[in-house]
């Protein structure tokens, strides 16, 4: 049986959570179903900002700020530049065969059924929350952990981003030389 919350006695945090959840879900669907790629990118930015609001509700300020900087700032700007570079604003949609559409619909329904089943059969977490007392929100502690324990993956990620940037520059230069 699904528990429906009583909104008449809801706290401010619950109201903010419901508002952010509503904005997140609506903008996610608008991102998927919008025909204009620029509008889809804008809806995705709004969705990212509302997810950052969820991080703030979880008292994870550093993660919220990094989420806004990395996703809403850097990645979405790259998406917008790619959309503008490829000129995807034109209406040249390729018609897919019916079997592809049917396969997509069946896959979506199966995944939806699995997720709903997992959600309904899940049990709430019961018990005390054990805290180590260490503040992982502190940038000092996070920097020590990131640059001591996770130095190699951190450097691999920076090399991967550097290679991706060089590849993007070379691809754009190659297209300009061919024109």
C-alpha positions in Angstrom: 0.0 0.0 0.0 1.3 3.4 -0.9 1.4 6.1 1.7 0.0 9.4 0.5 1.5 12.3 2.6 -0.7 14.8 4.4 0.2 18.2 2.9 -1.8 20.2 5.4 0.8 19.4 8.1 3.9 19.6 5.8 7.0 21.3 6.9 8.8 24.0 4.9 11.5 21.5 3.8 8.8 19.1 2.5 7.0 21.8 0.6 10.3 22.9 -1.0 11.2 19.3 -1.8 7.8 18.8 -3.5 8.2 22.0 -5.5 11.7 21.1 -6.6 10.7 17.5 -7.5 7.8 18.9 -9.6 10.1 21.3 -11.4 12.7 18.5 -11.9 10.2 16.1 -13.4 8.4 18.6 -15.6 11.6 20.0 -17.1 13.0 16.5 -17.6 10.0 15.6 -19.6 10.1 18.9 -21.5 13.8 18.2 -22.3 12.8 14.9 -23.8 9.7 15.9 -25.7 10.7 19.4 -27.0 11.2 19.5 -30.7 13.6 22.5 -30.6 17.1 21.4 -29.5 17.8 24.8 -28.0 14.7 24.7 -25.9 15.6 21.1 -24.8 19.0 22.4 -23.6 17.4 25.3 -21.7 15.0 22.9 -20.0 17.9 20.6 -19.1 19.7 23.6 -17.4 16.6 24.3 -15.4 16.4 20.6 -14.4 20.1 20.7 -13.3 19.4 23.8 -11.2 16.5 22.1 -9.5 18.6 19.0 -8.8 21.2 21.4 -7.2 18.3 22.6 -5.0 17.8 19.0 -3.9 21.5 18.8 -2.9 21.0 22.0 -0.8 18.1 20.4 1.0 20.4 17.5 1.8 22.8 20.0 3.4 25.4 19.3 0.7 26.4 22.8 -0.3 29.7 21.9 -2.0 28.1 19.3 -4.2 25.3 21.7 -5.2 27.8 24.4 -6.2 30.0 21.9 -8.1 26.9 20.5 -9.8 25.9 24.0 -11.0 29.4 24.9 -12.1 30.1 21.6 -13.9 26.8 20.6 -15.3 24.8 23.8 -15.7 27.9 25.8 -16.6 30.4 23.8 -18.6 28.6 20.9 -20.0 25.4 22.7 -21.1 27.5 25.5 -22.7 29.2 22.7 -24.7 25.9 21.2 -25.6 24.6 24.6 -26.8 27.7 25.3 -28.8 27.4 21.8 -30.4 23.8 22.4 -31.3 24.6 25.7 -32.8 27.6 24.4 -34.6 25.7 21.5 -36.1 22.7 23.7 -36.9 20.2 21.2 -35.5 17.5 23.8 -35.4 16.3 22.7 -38.9 13.4 20.3 -39.1 15.1 17.4 -40.8 13.9 14.5 -38.6 14.5 11.1 -40.0 11.5 8.9 -39.9 12.2 5.7 -38.0 10.8 2.3 -39.0 7.8 1.1 -37.0 9.7 -1.8 -35.5 12.3 0.6 -34.0 9.5 2.6 -32.4 7.8 -0.5 -31.1 11.0 -1.8 -29.7 11.6 1.6 -27.9 8.1 1.6 -26.5 8.4 -2.0 -25.2 11.8 -1.4 -23.7 10.5 1.8 -22.0 7.4 -0.1 -20.6 9.6 -3.0 -19.3 12.0 -0.6 -17.5 9.1 1.3 -16.1 7.5 -1.8 -14.7 10.7 -2.9 -13.1 11.3 0.5 -11.5 7.7 0.7 -10.2 8.0 -2.8 -8.8 11.3 -2.0 -7.0 9.7 1.2 -5.7 6.6 -0.5 -4.3 8.5 -3.4 -2.8 11.2 -1.3 -1.2 11.3 -0.9 2.6 12.1 2.3 4.4 15.4 2.6 6.2 14.8 2.1 9.8 17.2 2.7 12.6 19.7 5.2 13.8 22.0 7.1 11.5 25.6 6.4 12.5 27.8 9.5 12.1 31.6 9.3 12.2 31.7 13.0 13.2 34.0 13.9 10.3 32.8 16.8 8.2 33.0 15.7 4.5 31.4 19.0 3.4 34.6 20.8 4.3 36.6 21.7 1.2 39.8 21.1 3.2 38.8 17.5 4.0 37.5 17.0 0.5 40.7 18.3 -1.0 42.8 16.0 1.2 40.8 12.9 0.3 40.7 13.8 -3.4 44.3 14.6 -3.8 45.7 11.9 -1.5 43.5 8.8 -1.7 42.1 9.5 -5.2 45.0 11.2 -6.9 45.4 8.7 -9.8 41.7 8.7 -10.8 41.6 12.5 -10.5 44.6 12.8 -12.9 43.0 10.3 -15.3 39.9 12.4 -15.4 41.9 15.6 -16.1 43.9 13.8 -18.9 40.6 12.5 -20.4 39.2 16.1 -20.4 42.3 17.4 -22.0 42.2 14.8 -24.8 38.5 15.5 -25.4 39.2 19.2 -25.7 42.1 18.6 -28.1 39.9 16.3 -30.1 37.1 18.9 -30.3 39.5 21.5 -31.5 41.0 19.2 -34.1 37.6 18.2 -35.4 36.5 21.8 -35.7 39.7 22.8 -37.5 39.4 19.9 -39.9 35.9 21.0 -40.9 37.0 24.6 -41.4 39.9 23.4 -43.6 37.6 21.3 -45.8 35.3 24.3 -46.5 
